[in-house]
Amino acid sequence: MNEENIIEEKTDYQGSRMGMWLFLFTELLLFAGLFLLYSAFRSRYSNEFHTGAAELNKTMGTLNTVLLLTSSLTMALSINVIKEGKKRLSVIFQGLTVFLGLLFLLNKYFEWDEKIRHGIYPNSPELLQLGKGETIFYGLYYLMTGLHGVHVIAGIILIGIMMIMTINERIHREKFVKLENAGLYWHLVDVVWVYLFPVFYLIS
């Protein structure tokens, strides 16, 4: 590989990373705005938010936290081993990340289903009877965890594509920036949940 090609690849690598960081910054702004909205309403309806949080399933929330943190580890490992040329092991770790993400979504489905079966969902008669504060709390709960869930689905699809590219050797030890960017996105998904978990499940 001549010097010109090396410089071109380095420029592409840096440009790709910069583009991903800019995209992640916009995603952070989106969730930061929602967290500010949450904080404003929580300061106004402190008791109602505490009551609403007490009704959430902390066990499921904790399990989901463990699942996502573990998936972040497997994603990081998939990048580390591809740098060593271990394609098969990288694919396995990527597959584990997808599997853990799917378990997260399944667990979240059961949690939502439990609430919906009890009539707790946006604009439901049962929820409206609880008062404005709890109505806002659950509205934000469904909005923010739902939006996060959409990001989890997008991350699973993205990592699935990375698995195919790794199998086809379009991602390998010399060219792995796409996998790194997918990892950055997945870590963002995990970080957002690390903030969502305490503000909804651990209000004191």
Secondary structure, 3 states (H helix, E strand, C coil): CCHHHHHHHHHHHHHHHHHHHHHHHHHHHHHHHHHHHHHHHHHHCHHHHHHHHHCCCHHHHHHHHHHHHHHHHHHHHHHHHHHCCCHHHHHHHHHHHHHHHHHHHHHHHHHHHHHHHCCCCCCCHHHHCCCHHHHHHHHHHHHHHHHHHHHHHHHHHHHHHHHHHHHCCCCECCECHHHHHHHHHHHHHHHHHHHHHHHHHCCC
